[in-house]
Amino acid sequence: MRRPKMLYVQEFKDRHGKVRRYFRRAGHKPVPLPGLPGSTEFQEAYQAALDGISGGKKEIGIDRSGPGTIAAAVASYLASATFQALADETRRTRRNILERFRESHGEKRIAKLGQHHVQEMVEAKAKTPSAARNLLNTLRALMQHCRMVRMIKADPTIGVKRIKIKTDGYYTWTEADIAKFEERHPIGTKPRLALALLLYTAQRRSDIIAMGRQHIQNGSIRVKQSKTGISLEIPIHANLQAVLDKTPSEHLTFLTTAYGQPFTAAGFTNWFRDRCNDAGIGNGASAHGLRKAACRRLAEAGCSANVIASISGHVSLREVQRYTMAADQKRMAAAGMATVTKAFPNRTGTQTVKPRRKV
């Protein structure tokens, strides 16, 4: 499968045949990117270049952004305390979207951006509804900032219709998927440890890659979620404890790369996807799908939405309630069928049909 192109990354072979990669953007010095895409050193260098760290602390593009332009608005938002307070993953996603927005429309006046312009940009991504929603959410955040700093009077994103997402999101692992993965990756292996951390803590990939033995206290594992900032104390399930006891760990994080370094979120996603392939699990199975499977298990065990959220750390109960509603429907349907079976017992076989006489 062809690797997706990364923003501003150029790749070529030098005269010795060695592959080299650089972060290149007009008006800036090229930044060498070490290692392979997805590795810790590559991702750190790439993110540093995106953040403008390698070229100083100035926001990328701020020197050539004319007052009142979209480029100036984007630079102002990216340098704001509001943006800096966002979770790492959210900042990364929004920065990439805004860089593309600035690249295409940077010289235009932000005040002339109308609702119909935003609607057209959103509808242009109708084939990828999740990307359309991310674009709209990012533009709304940008416009709220612009109103606050008085760059615009009216928010052009108000009234823009969202593209409906006709999907349940990430594929939720089934019990058969889990059993298949465990059979392929026995206790004591790194893939099995990754699965156990995801399945028995119900946390996101960005949180489980940061977990280490220093976070375990009094039979619980302490987590401060990178996305929400919420602190959790999750009792360690016996199955997870059994995996931890038999999996060697000499580093600050349970999960490390082949070089003994902590995973980046993107690097872990690629590595775990390969381990799913090794186990023959398709259906788009992912690390996030195990977080959903953990919530499903809790719901099927009879836990309420509030109890599930106390473990998963969901801020909104709307997502969690999907699992409890599905589990309740299954239990109520089973109880209903048991009742109707008792009231109207099975009479199959009590009547005999006489064969017709041949004429």
C-alpha positions, 0 to 999 in steps of 0.5 A: 500500500502506498504511504499517504503523502505528508504535508511539506515532506519531500523525498529523494535519493542522493548520489549514493542512492540513500533516501533523504527526506526534508521538510520544505516550505516556501520562504523557509530553510529546508529541515532534514527529517531523520529516520523513517516516517512513523518512527519516533525521531522522524515524527518529533522532527516533523512536528518540530518543523510544523510547530516552527520550532526549528526556525525559531519561536515565530509562528510559520508565515507570520512575517509575510501575513498582511493585516486582515488576510486569512494568513494573518488570521491563521497565524494569530490563532495558531499563536493564541493561548486558546490554541496552545491549550488544546490537546496535542492531537487536536492541535496537530489536526487543526494545524494541518487543516489551517496550513492547507487553508492558508496555502490556498486562500492566505492572501484573501481578506478574512472579512470577505469570507462568507457563509456560502464560501464556507458551505462550498468548502465543506460540501467539497469534502462530502465524500469524506464526511469526517474530514468535512466535519473536522474542517468545519469545526476548525474554521469555527474555532478560527472564526471565534478567535477572529471575532474575539480579536475584532478581525471580523464582525460576523462569524461566517460559519454560523448556519453552515450545514454539517455533512451527515456521517452515515457510519458508526465510526471506528469498527468495534472489536468483537469477542471473536476478534479479541480471541483471534488476536490473543491466539496469535499474540500470547502473553509475554509479547508486546502486541498482547500487552498493547491489546490488554492495556487498550481493552482493560483500561478503555483509554485512547492510544495517546494515553496507553503509549504513555503508561508505565509502572510508575503510574501503578499505585495501590492496585490501580493505574493513574491516567491523565488523559492527553485529550481532555486533561481528566485524571482517572484512577482505574482498578487493574483488571486481573487479566491485565495484571497477568499480562503485566506480570509476564511482560518484561519492561525496562523503560518508563513506558510499557510499550516501546519501539524496536529501538527502546523509545516511546511510541508516537501516536501515529507510530503506534497506530501503524505498528498495531495495525500490522499486528492486527494483520498478523492475526488475520483481523480485517474489518478496519480493526484499530486501537480505537476499536478496542476502546469501543470494545471495552465500553461495549463489555462494560455495558453488556455487564450491566454498567450504567453510562456514568459508570462506563464514563468513570473508566473511559473518561468520556466527557459526553455521555452521548457516545457511551449511551449508545453501548448501554442502549444496545446492551439494554435492548439485547437484554430486554429482547431476550427477556421479552422472548422468554416471556412470550415463549412461556405464555405460548409454548412451542407446539411444533410437532404436536400436530400430524398432517395426514398424507393425501390419498393418491387418486 
